[in-house]
Amino acid sequence: MSGEEQPENGVKKVTELIEMGKFYFLNQCYEQAIEKYTEALDLTPNDPDIYYNLGIVYESINRLDEARQMFEKAVDMKGDFEAAREHLDRIVGI
Amino acid sequence: MRQFAVIGLGRFGMSIAETLASRGAQVIAIDRDEEKIADMADVVTQAVQLDATEERALRSVGIQDVDVAVVSVGEDIQASILITLQLKELGVKHVIAKALNAMHGKILRKVGADRVVFPERDMGIRVAQRLVTPRILDYIELSPTHSLLELVAPHAYEGRRLREIDLRPKYNVSVVAIKRKVPRITSKGDTEFAEEVVVAPSSEEQLVKGDLLVLLGKSEDLERLRDLE
């Protein structure tokens, strides 16, 4: 029974962490945003959207190598991830 | 409207022709290779397959009337020199030629090229500079003495106003623009940032994390910025 509850709690936790990450990002608190997204990734390592969001944060503060890695992972996981591909192309192109 | 000719449709020539056409310029694209011409037919004003080393062929497409001709033939040095010479003899006002190496560049100048570009060398220098100093994203030489440089603002500048930082007094360089990324959420709920450029910022402008500074100054002064932490 508790086994059924746990994944649900996990999903809720991840959603919360992502929301917090977005909130911090919007308020230009980039380090905290990175922290929240990374925590979310620890719980769901296969979510391309989180990698994408994290890539956006890194790109915003010009940590381009890390941004590139994140976008690459997002594109690897979801081949038709247009937004991630655009960011990746741009970073590689400069 | 300004008219351009691009002779030689390798990657370099092709991207020049495409960019010019996308900006609404009239472009004649020329190459020996029929396939390349077919690819460009829908992109430029006129795509013509001909041997540009022949004066008659060049004349037949009215090349003498273009404002600027770009000679971007690939490996064939002899052809690039011949074409450049023909263009100047036909009276083309401005000829830009791509050189593969220093000697090639020298000859192109001698036969009348108004400007010689070394795209591979220049890109090599840029990439190397970025590797050595990741903080510097771009470097453009404006003249032998002055350059423009795009620099990631150092941590120490975050939250401070331009008049409070030491770029002018210590390094003798001016901030001509600030490129800033403004976080936002798209209609789909994804995070994204909008890129904003503050041109000629006032001394009261406050810097934020992630800002890129576009700096203008003497190359030797800009060089000293590489050590900024």
Interface residues (C-beta under 8 A of the other chain):
Chain A: K22 F25 L26 N27 Q28 Y30 D49 Y52 N53 I56 V57 E59 S60 I61 N62 L64 D65 A83 I94
Chain B: P134 L137 D138 V152 K181 P183 R184 I185 D190 T191 E192 F193 V208 K209 G210 L212
